[in-house]
Structure formats: structure tokens, C-alpha cells
């Protein structure tokens, strides 16, 4: 996994995650565009949606947030106020979310 840890913060009550502006633009995750959410290997990948994909899709808000569906949050064990880690994967043009296990 070639990624850089961007930061760690508590998960919100609303189930939204703010994606950093610098990489949002680079990855094509602009307001009003669809993001694809793929959960595999205990990691949630957030990337630009493809037309044929059957994965979860969510719109990017004007503030650069994306809503994580309740089913994915439960699968990952993400609950308020637990923390998550946001990684930036420039090689694959995506964000990666992992939960802190301690």
C-alpha cells in the first residue's frame, strides 16, 4: 500500500468525512461529482466513480465532504466518536480510510 497518512480524527455523528482540497481536485472528486466507495481488506477506498461500477456511490458536497453509508460504517466498526485515519494514495488517485485499532 503506497499511501501517505494525512491525519487522524474522530468520526462525525452524521457519517461524513471531509476530503482534503488539494487532493480532491487532483483525484477529480469535485462538488457534485460521484465518488465510488469500495470496502476491501479492512480499508475504505474513496475514488472517482466509474460508469459501470456496482460499488456504493455518493456525491461530493460543496464543502468537500462525502457521506459514508451506515452499512459501510457498521462493517468497518466506525462509530461516533471513534477515530479514523485518512491516507492519500497518489499512485491510485484515491483516499483510503482505516479505523484506529488500539
C-alpha positions, 0 to 999 in steps of 0.5 A: 500500500503506497499511501501517505497518512494525512491525519487522524480524527474522530468520526462525525455523528452524521457519517461524513468525512471531509476530503482534503482540497488539494487532493480532491481536485487532483483525484477529480472528486469535485462538488457534485461529482460521484465518488465510488466507495469500495470496502476491501481488506479492512480499508475504505477506498474513496475514488472517482466513480466509474460508469459501470461500477456496482460499488456504493456511490455518493456525491461530493458536497460543496464543502468537500465532504462525502457521506459514508453509508451506515452499512459501510460504517457498521462493517468497518466498526466506525462509530461516533466518536471513534477515530479514523485515519485518512491516507492519500494514495497518489499512485491510485488517485484515491483516499483510503480510510482505516479505523484506529485499532488500539 
